[in-house]
Amino acid sequence: MENIDKSLKSRPFFSKYVLKENDEGSHHNSFFKIQEWWYYHVLFNDSKSKLKNWAIVISLSTFPHIDSIKLVLHDNKENNYGNIYLKNKGTCKTSGSGVNVKIDSSYAIGKYPKWHVYADNKGLDKPEITVDLNFKAESLPVWLLKNTGYNLSTSPFGYYCIMNCDVEGEISIDDKIYKVRGIGYHDHTWMPSLKETESKPQKKFIDFNIWDWLCVHFDNGWNVFVGKIYSHQRFTFSNLIPGILCISPDSNKSVECNFFPLECLEFKDSSIPSLKVPTKVHIKALKMNLLRKGPLKGPFLLDIYYEVENIKECIPRDPPTWCQWGTTGRVYGEIKGFRKNIKLNGWGIMETTSNIY
């Protein structure tokens, strides 16, 4: 954390590692209809943690016509609990700078580098889950896509993440309390919603609600973010479109690639007859990286596989129009460098979404 504090003081204002208080807050404004979410996840991998190798996902979201809470708990086998819970528009309350967002009794509050996150599904689902966690950043924030606001709450678009957080707290399952600790991740995204109004659902517009998203925590301390966003649906050559792949071998710097194939090799049937869930994904990214110093100095090829172990299917709308699969699993592969290869093994969490026709 001391190295992070020193780096914060030395960064220029327009650095991709600069995060200000208004960046963390709400970006609702009169110029755009904004969809926005504050997302957190944790792998409870600490040796003394209860629920060892379980994972939790919490997301507080607001859209032009609806708000939602995502609260999903994955165990270390093939079971999961919770769901995406839709709320009436206006349920999501935000105020001030920094993260200060509340939906019913669930909330997130704080500012970089510390946040307090609470969420529950009481009265909504069984089992009843309560999550009370403290996040402390152990790495710098990284802007994954351009920050259009530079600390302005009227920014129309932004996407940043903190890939490495130390997290501790409690999880309650049907009133049984577990002390937990592990490695966490936090991101905040906002963008204009370009969908037509609900009164005209037959019109198709670019809606940015289709994506492949993967976050990886490797055993050697490295972290990787992978993301691709599609206009309305995947097509034959979707795996070749540009995306974001960010590799962070330490707490202060990262290396990015924008052109890489994300290939789904194996699938499993979903509850929707026309849709299948990717269960094995292959990612390859070549980076020349001629100026980089440190562990990734020089050109390299990242070559990794993600194999799903736990799948949670969320279909929050009735009638169903959109589906999200949250999966967890193991990640393995290597980075092939000019002078040496580095074997990689770790854990990943992935989100895959699809429109339902």
N, C-alpha and C positions, 0 to 999 in steps of 0.2 A: 504494500500500500504506500510505503514511503517513496518508492520509485514513481508511482502514479502521481503523487502530489507534486514531485519535482517536475515531471513532464507537463502537468497541467499549467504550471507557471511559465513554461518556455514556449508554449504553442502559439502560433499566430492566430488571429481571429478567424480567418477563413480556412483554417485547417480542417480536414475531415474528422479530426479527433476533438473538436470543440463542441461542447454541449452547454447551452444556457438554460436558465430557468423557464423562460417562455417557450422554448423548444419542447420542454417536457409537459407543458400544460395543454389545455384544449385549444383547438384551432377552428372552432365554430365561428363563422362570420357571415355577413350579409351578401358576399360576392359569390360564394360557392356553396353547394350542398355537399357537406363534407361527411365522409365515412372515416371513422377513427377508432383505433383500439390501442389498449395498453396490455401487453402480453407478458406473462411470466411462466417459466417452467423450472423444475428442479429434479435432478436425479439424486436420490438419497443414498449416496455411496460411501458415506463416512462409516468407519468400522464400528463406531458405537451407536450409530443411528438405528432406531427401531424402523420397521418396514424397510429393511435393507434391500437396496436395489429396486425399490418401487420408484415411481415417478408421478409428479403432479403437474397439471397444466391449468393455469388461470388466465382468463382473458376478459376484460371489461370493454364492451364495444358499443358504439353508437352509430346509427345509420340514419339517412333522411326520413325513413318511415318506421323504424323500429330500433330498439336497444336489445342487448343480450349479455348474458353471463355464460362463459364457458368454464366449467369446473369438471375436470376428468382426472381420475386417479387410476394409474396403471399398476398392477402388482408385478411381481417378478416371475410370474408364470404366464397364463393366458387370460387372466380375468381383468376387468376394468369396471369402474363405477363412475356415476355422474353423467353429465350430458351438456349440451348447449340449451340454455333456457331463455326463451324469447320474452321480452318485456315490452310494454307499451312505450311508444315514443314519448320522451320526456322523463322517463324513469331515471335515466343516466344524468347525474348532477356533477358538474365540474365547477371549480372556482379557483381564482388566483393563478399564480405561477407555480412551477414545479408540478409534480404529479399530485393531483387532488381530485380523484374521481370516485363516485359512489353510485351503486345501483342496489336499491333496497338496503339490505344489511351488509352487502359485500362492498369492499372499498380497497383502494391503493392510495397511499399518501407518502410523500417524501420528495427528495431531489438528489441528484447524483452527488455522492456515491451511495446513499442509503435510502431504502424504502421499506415501509411496513405494508404487508398485503394480508387482507382477511377476506375469506369467502365462505359461504355455506349454501346448501341446497335444502334447508329445513322447510318442510311443508311442500316441497316440489318433487321429491324423489326418495327412493329407498335403495341402499341404505342412506341415512343422513350423514353428510360429510361436513366437517368444519375444519378450515385451514387457517392457521394463524402463524405467519412467517415473517422473519426479518431478513432482508437482502442487503448485502454489502458488496459493492463492486470491487473486484480484484483485477480489473483490466480497464483500459480506456474505452470510452464510447467510440463507436465507428459509424459514420454516415454511410449506409449501404447504397442509397440513391441520393441524388442532389438535395441538399438542404436549400429550399427556395426562400426561406424566411429570415435566416440569420437572426434568430431570437425574436421574430415578429409573430404574434398570435394570429395574424391574418395570412400566414403562409398557406398557399394552396396545396403543397405537397411536401412530404418529408418522410424519411424512414431511417432510423438509427437503431443500433443494438449495443448491448453490453454482453459480450459472449461468456464472461467468467465472473460469477458472483459467488460469494460464500453465503450460504443460507442455513438458518436454524430456526426452530420453533416447534409447533405442535400440530398434529393432525388428529382429529377425533372422528371415529367411525361408529355411529350409533352409540355415542357417549363414552366409548372406550378411547382413552387418550394415549397417543404415542409421541414420544420425543423424537425429533428427526433433525438430520443435518446432511448437507450435501452440496453439490455444485449446481449453480443456477444460471439462468439466462433471462434477459429482459429486453424487449423491444417496444417501440412506439411508432405507429404508422398512421399517416393521415393522407387523404387524397380526395379529389372531387368525385362524387358519385355521378356517373354519366348514364345511369339507367333511366328509362322513362318512368313516369309515375305509376303507382300501383293501379290506377284506374285505366291504364293503357298497357297491360302486360304483354300484349301481342307484338309490340314494337321491339325490335332487337337493337340494342346499342352496346358499345363497348362498356363493360361493367366492372372489369378488374376483379371479379370474384372467383376466377379460376387460377389456381397456382399449384406448383410443386415447391415445397419448402422443407429443408433439412438442416438441422443443427447437430453438430457432432462434438462430443467431448472425448478426446483421446487420452489414453492412460499416461502418456508422456507429458501431459499438460497442455498440449496444443488444442486449439479449437478451430472448427470450420463451419462456415455458414454457406448454404447453397440455396438459391432461389430463382424461380422462373415464373413470370406472370403472363397469362394468355388473355387475348382480347375477349373471347366468348366461349371457346371450346378448343380442345386440342385437335390437331390435324396430323397428317402423315409425317410431316417433317418438324413437328413441334420440338423434338429433342435437340434440334439444331439452332433454334432461335437464341438470341443473346439473353444472358441472365446475369446473376451476381454470384460469384464464388469468392469468398473471403477467407484466407488462411491466417490465423494468428498464432505464431509459434511462441510468443511471449506476451506480457501484459501491456506493452506499449505500442507495438507496431503490427501492421497486417499487410498482406500482399493480396491483390485482387486480380481475378480473371473474369472476363465478360463473355468469352466464346468457349463453350465446352458442351459436349454431348451429355445429356442425362437420359440414359436408356433404361427402360423397364424391361427386365428379362423374364420375370415370372409373375403370375397373377393368381388371385383367388376370387371366387364368385362373391359378389356382394348381395345384399337383400334386394337390390334393384336388378331385374333380369338383364338389362342391357349394359350394366356397368360391372367392371372388375376392379379389384383392389391390387395395386402393385405390391408385391411381396419381396422382390429382389431388384435392386437398382444398381446400375453401374455408372460411375462418373469418372471422366478423364479430363484433365485440364493441363494444358501446356503453357508455361510462362517463361519468357526469356529472362526477365528479372536481372538485368545486367548491372544495375547500380545497387542492388540490395546487399547489405552486410548481415552477418549473423548466420543463424541456422539455415536460412534459405538463400544464401549467396549464390548467384549464378543461375542459369537456366535449370528448370526442373519440370518433371511430369508427375502430377498427382493422379494416382490410379487407385480408386477405392470402390468397395462394394458395401451396400447396406442391405441387410437381411432382416426382415420383419419377424418379430416374435409375439407382439401383442397388438391387436387391432381394435380400435373403438370407432364404430360407425355412428355418425351424428346426422340425422335428417330432421332439422328443427321445424320445418314448415309443413303445414297441412292445408291443402294437398301438397305432397312433396314436389319441390321444384329444384332443390339444390342439396348436395350431399358433401359431407366432409369426413374423411377418414384420418384419424389421428393414430399413428403407429409408433411403437418403440422397437428397438432391436440392436443388433451388434453391427459394428462397422469395422472393416479390415481392409488392408491393402498396403500401399507403400508410396513414398515419394522417391522418384528416381532422379538423382542429381548428376552433375558432371563428374564429380569425384566419388560420391558414395550414394547408396540407397538407404532410406530410413523406413523400417517396418512400422506400420501403424495399426493399432488395435484400440477399440473404444466402443462407445455407446452413442446411439443417435435417436432423435425424435423427429418424426416427419409428419407433415400435413399435406394431403392430396385432396383436391376438391373437383367437383364436376357438376355441371348443370344436368338436370333430369328432364328428358323430353317426353 
